[in-house]
Amino acid sequence: MRGNPQLMAIAMLVRKFGTKIPGGGYEVTISHEEMANFSQWGMFQEVPDLDLKQVRWQYYPQNTIEGELVTPESITPESVTEALSEKTDD
């Protein structure tokens, strides 16, 4: 396990947030529904601090954000905007 930082991260989280079980271990229970709700495009990464004394583990679900559709037709070029402002200044 020492050679795999991701396993070390998981073990630490299980110990920190898990429930103590007989034999001195810890466990975390996750339902199939919870696992199915995780994004298939999620990203887990390890980020060492500059002083190498700590490591941060990060998870990004990569969920899609829905918003207004912007197309080239809905964007006014700066040259047109400048020409319009010059006409109003006259």
VOTORNU-169769 format. One record per atom (N, C-alpha, C, O): residue number from 1; residue in one letter; atom name; x, y, z. Coordinates in pm, whole numbers, plus 32768, in hexadecimal, padded with zeros to 4 digits. Each point is the difference from the previous one (the first is absolute). Layout:
<atoms>
ATOM pos code site    u    v    w
ATOM NUM    A   CA    X    Y    Z
...
</atoms>
This chain:
<atoms>
ATOM pos code site    u    v    w
ATOM   1    M    N 8052 7F89 8000
ATOM   1    M   CA 7FAE 8077 8000
ATOM   1    M    C 8057 807E 8000
ATOM   1    M    O 7FD6 8066 7FCA
ATOM   2    R    N 809E 7F96 8070
ATOM   2    R   CA 8055 8078 8007
ATOM   2    R    C 8029 8034 7F77
ATOM   2    R    O 801A 8077 7FF0
ATOM   3    G    N 7FED 7F32 7FAF
ATOM   3    G   CA 8027 8029 7F7B
ATOM   3    G    C 7F8F 803D 7FAF
ATOM   3    G    O 8018 8033 7F92
ATOM   4    N    N 7F6E 7FC9 80A0
ATOM   4    N   CA 7F8D 8033 7FB6
ATOM   4    N    C 7FBF 8071 8050
ATOM   4    N    O 7FB5 7FE6 805E
ATOM   5    P    N 8066 8097 7F7D
ATOM   5    P   CA 7FCB 8071 804D
ATOM   5    P    C 7F67 8006 8002
ATOM   5    P    O 7FC5 802D 8062
ATOM   6    Q    N 7FFA 7FA6 7F32
ATOM   6    Q   CA 7F6E 8003 7FFD
ATOM   6    Q    C 7FC5 7FA0 8067
ATOM   6    Q    O 7F9D 8020 8042
ATOM   7    L    N 809F 7F6A 7FCC
ATOM   7    L   CA 7FD1 7FA2 8066
ATOM   7    L    C 8017 8037 808C
ATOM   7    L    O 7FAD 7FEC 805A
ATOM   8    M    N 80C2 8059 7FB9
ATOM   8    M   CA 801A 803D 8082
ATOM   8    M    C 7F96 806A 801E
ATOM   8    M    O 7FD3 800B 8072
ATOM   9    A    N 8004 8043 7F29
ATOM   9    A   CA 7F9A 8066 8012
ATOM   9    A    C 7F7C 7FC0 8027
ATOM   9    A    O 7FBC 802E 805C
ATOM  10    I    N 8020 7F6A 7F5E
ATOM  10    I   CA 7F81 7FBB 801D
ATOM  10    I    C 8003 7FC5 808C
ATOM  10    I    O 7F9F 800C 804A
ATOM  11    A    N 80CF 7FB3 7FDC
ATOM  11    A   CA 800C 7FC4 8085
ATOM  11    A    C 7FF5 806C 806D
ATOM  11    A    O 7FBF 7FEA 8066
ATOM  12    M    N 8081 8088 7F85
ATOM  12    M   CA 7FFA 806B 8062
ATOM  12    M    C 7F71 8035 800F
ATOM  12    M    O 7FD3 801B 806F
ATOM  13    L    N 7FE6 7FF4 7F20
ATOM  13    L   CA 7F76 8030 8006
ATOM  13    L    C 7FA3 7F9B 8043
ATOM  13    L    O 7FA6 8026 804A
ATOM  14    V    N 8070 7F5A 7F9D
ATOM  14    V   CA 7FB0 7F97 8041
ATOM  14    V    C 8018 8005 8096
ATOM  14    V    O 7FA2 7FF5 804E
ATOM  15    R    N 80DC 801A 7FDB
ATOM  15    R   CA 801E 8007 808F
ATOM  15    R    C 7FC4 807D 803F
ATOM  15    R    O 7FCB 7FFA 806E
ATOM  16    K    N 803E 8079 7F4B
ATOM  16    K   CA 7FD1 807F 8038
ATOM  16    K    C 7F68 8009 8006
ATOM  16    K    O 7FC9 8030 8063
ATOM  17    F    N 7FF2 7FA2 7F35
ATOM  17    F   CA 7F6F 8011 7FF9
ATOM  17    F    C 7FB2 7F7E 8012
ATOM  17    F    O 7F84 8002 8002
ATOM  18    G    N 80C2 7F90 800B
ATOM  18    G   CA 7FBD 7F80 800B
ATOM  18    G    C 7FD1 7FDE 808D
ATOM  18    G    O 8016 804B 805F
ATOM  19    T    N 7FAA 7F44 7FAA
ATOM  19    T   CA 7FCF 7FCB 807F
ATOM  19    T    C 805F 7F93 802F
ATOM  19    T    O 802D 7FAD 7FB1
ATOM  20    K    N 7FF2 8054 80CF
ATOM  20    K   CA 805B 7F9C 8037
ATOM  20    K    C 7FBB 7F77 7FFE
ATOM  20    K    O 7F8B 7FF4 8023
ATOM  21    I    N 80C0 7FA5 7FB3
ATOM  21    I   CA 7FCB 7F78 7FF9
ATOM  21    I    C 8057 7FA4 8055
ATOM  21    I    O 8070 8024 8023
ATOM  22    P    N 7F5E 7F65 8000
ATOM  22    P   CA 804F 7FA2 8050
ATOM  22    P    C 8085 7FE1 7FBE
ATOM  22    P    O 800A 7FF7 7F85
ATOM  23    G    N 805B 7FFA 80CC
ATOM  23    G   CA 8086 7FE1 7FCE
ATOM  23    G    C 8056 807C 7FF0
ATOM  23    G    O 8073 7FF7 7FD5
ATOM  24    G    N 7F56 807E 804D
ATOM  24    G   CA 804D 807B 7FFD
ATOM  24    G    C 7FFB 804A 7F7B
ATOM  24    G    O 8048 8062 7FED
ATOM  25    G    N 7F64 7F71 7FB7
ATOM  25    G   CA 7FF8 8041 7F7D
ATOM  25    G    C 7F91 8067 7FF9
ATOM  25    G    O 7FBA 801B 8062
ATOM  26    Y    N 8038 801E 7F29
ATOM  26    Y   CA 7F99 8063 7FE3
ATOM  26    Y    C 7FBE 7FDE 7F7B
ATOM  26    Y    O 803E 7FC2 7FAA
ATOM  27    E    N 7F45 8067 8046
ATOM  27    E   CA 7FBE 7FE9 7F80
ATOM  27    E    C 7FA4 8074 7FDD
ATOM  27    E    O 7FCA 8044 8058
ATOM  28    V    N 8024 7FD0 7F27
ATOM  28    V   CA 7FA2 8062 7FCC
ATOM  28    V    C 7FA2 7FB4 7FA5
ATOM  28    V    O 802C 7FB2 7FAB
ATOM  29    T    N 7F53 8063 8066
ATOM  29    T   CA 7F9C 7FBD 7FAD
ATOM  29    T    C 7FCA 8064 7F9B
ATOM  29    T    O 7FD6 806E 8023
ATOM  30    I    N 802B 7F6A 7F5E
ATOM  30    I   CA 7FCE 8053 7F93
ATOM  30    I    C 7F9D 7FAC 7FB0
ATOM  30    I    O 801C 7F8E 7FDB
ATOM  31    S    N 7F6F 80AC 800B
ATOM  31    S   CA 7F9A 7FB6 7FB6
ATOM  31    S    C 801F 7FFE 7F6A
ATOM  31    S    O 804C 8053 7FCE
ATOM  32    H    N 7F78 7F4F 7FED
ATOM  32    H   CA 8011 7FFA 7F6E
ATOM  32    H    C 7FC7 807E 7FBF
ATOM  32    H    O 8035 802F 7F9B
ATOM  33    E    N 7F60 8007 809F
ATOM  33    E   CA 7FC3 807A 7FCB
ATOM  33    E    C 8063 8076 8009
ATOM  33    E    O 800D 804D 7FA1
ATOM  34    E    N 8037 7FBF 80D2
ATOM  34    E   CA 8064 806B 8010
ATOM  34    E    C 8070 7FF1 7F9A
ATOM  34    E    O 802C 8062 7FC4
ATOM  35    M    N 8003 7F23 8028
ATOM  35    M   CA 806C 7FE9 7F9F
ATOM  35    M    C 7FD2 801F 7F73
ATOM  35    M    O 804D 8035 7FAF
ATOM  36    A    N 7F36 7FAB 8031
ATOM  36    A   CA 7FCC 801A 7F7A
ATOM  36    A    C 7FF1 8095 7FE6
ATOM  36    A    O 8003 802B 7F8C
ATOM  37    N    N 7FED 8026 80DE
ATOM  37    N   CA 7FF0 8090 7FF1
ATOM  37    N    C 8083 804A 7FEC
ATOM  37    N    O 7FFF 8078 7FE3
ATOM  38    F    N 8072 7F44 802D
ATOM  38    F   CA 8081 8040 7FE8
ATOM  38    F    C 8010 8016 7F6A
ATOM  38    F    O 7FD9 7FAB 7FB0
ATOM  39    S    N 805F 80C4 802B
ATOM  39    S   CA 8015 8020 7F72
ATOM  39    S    C 8068 7FA1 7FC5
ATOM  39    S    O 8067 7FE5 803D
ATOM  40    Q    N 7F7D 7FE8 7F4D
ATOM  40    Q   CA 8060 7FA8 7FBE
ATOM  40    Q    C 8079 804D 7FCD
ATOM  40    Q    O 8066 7FC4 7FDC
ATOM  41    W    N 7F91 80C1 8022
ATOM  41    W   CA 8070 8053 7FD1
ATOM  41    W    C 804A 803F 8074
ATOM  41    W    O 8051 805A 7FEC
ATOM  42    G    N 7F94 7F79 808F
ATOM  42    G   CA 8041 8039 8074
ATOM  42    G    C 8097 7FEC 7FFE
ATOM  42    G    O 8034 7FA9 7FBA
ATOM  43    M    N 8010 80AA 8094
ATOM  43    M   CA 8093 7FFA 8005
ATOM  43    M    C 802E 8004 8091
ATOM  43    M    O 7FD5 8054 804E
ATOM  44    F    N 8083 7F50 7FD4
ATOM  44    F   CA 803E 7FFA 8084
ATOM  44    F    C 8093 801D 7FEC
ATOM  44    F    O 8041 7FC5 7FAA
ATOM  45    Q    N 7FF5 8096 80A7
ATOM  45    Q   CA 808E 801D 7FEF
ATOM  45    Q    C 8043 8019 8086
ATOM  45    Q    O 7FC0 8024 8063
ATOM  46    E    N 80C2 7FC8 7F9D
ATOM  46    E   CA 8053 8019 8075
ATOM  46    E    C 8057 8079 7FE3
ATOM  46    E    O 8043 8006 7F99
ATOM  47    V    N 7FBB 805C 80C3
ATOM  47    V   CA 804C 807B 7FEC
ATOM  47    V    C 805E 8012 8077
ATOM  47    V    O 7FD2 8022 806D
ATOM  48    P    N 80B1 7FC9 7F80
ATOM  48    P   CA 805D 8014 806F
ATOM  48    P    C 8017 8096 8018
ATOM  48    P    O 8006 804E 7FA1
ATOM  49    D    N 8007 7FD9 80DE
ATOM  49    D   CA 8022 808B 8020
ATOM  49    D    C 8091 8019 7FD9
ATOM  49    D    O 804E 7FA2 7FF1
ATOM  50    L    N 7FD4 80DD 7FFE
ATOM  50    L   CA 8088 8023 7FD5
ATOM  50    L    C 806B 7FD2 8062
ATOM  50    L    O 806E 7FDB 7FD8
ATOM  51    D    N 7F72 8027 80AA
ATOM  51    D   CA 8062 7FD7 8064
ATOM  51    D    C 8007 7F68 8010
ATOM  51    D    O 8051 7FCD 804E
ATOM  52    L    N 7F5A 7FEB 7F6A
ATOM  52    L   CA 7FFB 7F6C 8000
ATOM  52    L    C 7FE0 7FC5 8089
ATOM  52    L    O 801A 7F8A 8017
ATOM  53    K    N 7FAD 80C7 8044
ATOM  53    K   CA 7FDA 7FCC 8083
ATOM  53    K    C 7F6F 7FD1 8003
ATOM  53    K    O 7FD8 7FB6 8059
ATOM  54    Q    N 7FDB 8076 7F44
ATOM  54    Q   CA 7F72 7FDA 7FFB
ATOM  54    Q    C 7FD9 7FDF 7F71
ATOM  54    Q    O 8042 8026 7FA0
ATOM  55    V    N 7F50 7F92 8056
ATOM  55    V   CA 7FC7 7FDE 7F7E
ATOM  55    V    C 7F6B 801D 8007
ATOM  55    V    O 7FC0 7FE5 8066
ATOM  56    R    N 8008 8051 7F2E
ATOM  56    R   CA 7F70 8017 7FF9
ATOM  56    R    C 7FC5 7FA0 7F9A
ATOM  56    R    O 8039 7FED 7F94
ATOM  57    W    N 7F56 7FD7 808E
ATOM  57    W   CA 7FB9 7FAA 7FA2
ATOM  57    W    C 7F82 804A 7FD7
ATOM  57    W    O 7FB5 8030 8055
ATOM  58    Q    N 8034 7FD9 7F2A
ATOM  58    Q   CA 7F90 804D 7FCC
ATOM  58    Q    C 7FAC 7FAB 7FA3
ATOM  58    Q    O 8033 7FAC 7FB5
ATOM  59    Y    N 7F4B 806B 8051
ATOM  59    Y   CA 7FA4 7FBB 7FA4
ATOM  59    Y    C 7FAA 8069 7FBC
ATOM  59    Y    O 7FC1 8054 8041
ATOM  60    Y    N 803C 7FA8 7F3C
ATOM  60    Y   CA 7FAD 8059 7FAF
ATOM  60    Y    C 7F9B 7FAB 7FB5
ATOM  60    Y    O 8027 7FAC 7FAF
ATOM  61    P    N 7F57 8068 8068
ATOM  61    P   CA 7F9D 7FAC 7FBE
ATOM  61    P    C 7FF2 801A 7F6A
ATOM  61    P    O 7FCA 7FAC 7FB9
ATOM  62    Q    N 8065 80C7 8015
ATOM  62    Q   CA 7FF6 8022 7F72
ATOM  62    Q    C 7F70 7FFD 7FCF
ATOM  62    Q    O 7FE4 7FCE 7F93
ATOM  63    N    N 7FC2 8068 80BD
ATOM  63    N   CA 7F74 8008 7FD6
ATOM  63    N    C 7FF1 806A 7F94
ATOM  63    N    O 8045 8066 8004
ATOM  64    T    N 7F63 7F83 7F9E
ATOM  64    T   CA 7FE7 805F 7F95
ATOM  64    T    C 7FA9 8071 8037
ATOM  64    T    O 7F9D 7FE8 8045
ATOM  65    I    N 8088 8091 7F9A
ATOM  65    I   CA 7FB2 8074 802A
ATOM  65    I    C 7FAF 802E 7F87
ATOM  65    I    O 8038 8022 7F98
ATOM  66    E    N 7F46 7FDE 8079
ATOM  66    E   CA 7FAB 802D 7F92
ATOM  66    E    C 7FEE 8096 800A
ATOM  66    E    O 7FEC 8037 806C
ATOM  67    G    N 801C 800A 7F22
ATOM  67    G   CA 7FF1 8091 7FFF
ATOM  67    G    C 7FCD 802F 7F7A
ATOM  67    G    O 7FD1 7FB1 7FAE
ATOM  68    E    N 803A 80D0 803E
ATOM  68    E   CA 7FD1 803C 7F84
ATOM  68    E    C 805C 7FD7 7F8D
ATOM  68    E    O 807A 8003 800D
ATOM  69    L    N 7F4A 7FD7 7F85
ATOM  69    L   CA 804B 7FDB 7F8A
ATOM  69    L    C 8032 807F 7FBB
ATOM  69    L    O 7FB1 8058 7FDD
ATOM  70    V    N 80D2 7FB1 8011
ATOM  70    V   CA 803A 8075 7FBE
ATOM  70    V    C 8037 7FD2 7F7B
ATOM  70    V    O 8055 7FA8 7FFA
ATOM  71    T    N 7F7B 8095 7F9D
ATOM  71    T   CA 802D 7FDF 7F79
ATOM  71    T    C 803F 807B 7FC2
ATOM  71    T    O 7FE8 806F 802F
ATOM  72    P    N 8066 7F81 7F69
ATOM  72    P   CA 803D 8076 7FBF
ATOM  72    P    C 7F99 8067 7FD4
ATOM  72    P    O 801E 8077 7FFC
ATOM  73    E    N 7F68 7F5E 7FE1
ATOM  73    E   CA 7F99 805F 7FD6
ATOM  73    E    C 7FD2 8059 8073
ATOM  73    E    O 7FD2 8070 7FE8
ATOM  74    S    N 803A 7F60 8095
ATOM  74    S   CA 7FCF 804F 8071
ATOM  74    S    C 806C 8058 803D
ATOM  74    S    O 7FEA 803F 8067
ATOM  75    I    N 808C 7FC7 7F59
ATOM  75    I   CA 8070 8050 8033
ATOM  75    I    C 8017 8074 7FA0
ATOM  75    I    O 800D 7FEC 7F87
ATOM  76    T    N 7FFA 808D 80AF
ATOM  76    T   CA 801A 8076 7FAC
ATOM  76    T    C 8096 801A 8002
ATOM  76    T    O 803A 8014 806B
ATOM  77    P    N 8008 7FED 7F1F
ATOM  77    P   CA 8090 801A 7FFC
ATOM  77    P    C 8020 808C 8032
ATOM  77    P    O 7FAD 805A 7FF7
ATOM  78    E    N 80CD 7FB9 8040
ATOM  78    E   CA 8028 8082 8035
ATOM  78    E    C 7FFD 806C 7F94
ATOM  78    E    O 7FDC 8072 801D
ATOM  79    S    N 8048 7F6C 7F68
ATOM  79    S   CA 8002 8065 7F94
ATOM  79    S    C 7F73 8038 7FE8
ATOM  79    S    O 7FF1 8077 7FE7
ATOM  80    V    N 7FAA 7F33 8020
ATOM  80    V   CA 7F76 802E 7FEE
ATOM  80    V    C 7FD6 8055 8077
ATOM  80    V    O 7FBF 8067 7FEE
ATOM  81    T    N 8066 7F6F 8089
ATOM  81    T   CA 7FDE 804B 807A
ATOM  81    T    C 803F 808B 7FFC
ATOM  81    T    O 7FBF 8063 8022
ATOM  82    E    N 80C0 7FA5 7FB4
ATOM  82    E   CA 8046 8081 7FF8
ATOM  82    E    C 7FBF 8059 7F95
ATOM  82    E    O 7FEE 8078 8016
ATOM  83    A    N 7FEE 7F4F 7F77
ATOM  83    A   CA 7FC1 804E 7F96
ATOM  83    A    C 7F79 8036 802D
ATOM  83    A    O 7FDC 8071 7FE0
ATOM  84    L    N 7FD9 7F40 806A
ATOM  84    L   CA 7F7E 802D 8033
ATOM  84    L    C 8012 8072 8066
ATOM  84    L    O 7FB2 8060 7FFF
ATOM  85    S    N 80B1 7F96 8057
ATOM  85    S   CA 8016 8068 8063
ATOM  85    S    C 8030 8082 7FBF
ATOM  85    S    O 7FDF 806C 8031
ATOM  86    E    N 806E 7F8C 7F62
ATOM  86    E   CA 802D 8078 7FB9
ATOM  86    E    C 7F89 8047 7FC1
ATOM  86    E    O 7FFB 807B 7FFF
ATOM  87    K    N 7FA4 7F3B 7FCC
ATOM  87    K   CA 7F89 803C 7FC1
ATOM  87    K    C 7FAD 804A 8068
ATOM  87    K    O 7FC6 8068 7FE2
ATOM  88    T    N 8032 7F63 8098
ATOM  88    T   CA 7FAE 8040 8067
ATOM  88    T    C 8046 807B 8038
ATOM  88    T    O 7FBD 8058 8037
ATOM  89    D    N 80C9 7FAF 7FBE
ATOM  89    D   CA 804C 8073 8031
ATOM  89    D    C 7FEE 807A 7FA5
ATOM  89    D    O 8010 8071 802E
ATOM  90    D    N 7FCE 7F7B 7F52
ATOM  90    D   CA 7FF4 806F 7FA0
ATOM  90    D    C 7F8C 8057 801B
ATOM  90    D    O 7FE8 8061 7FB8
</atoms>
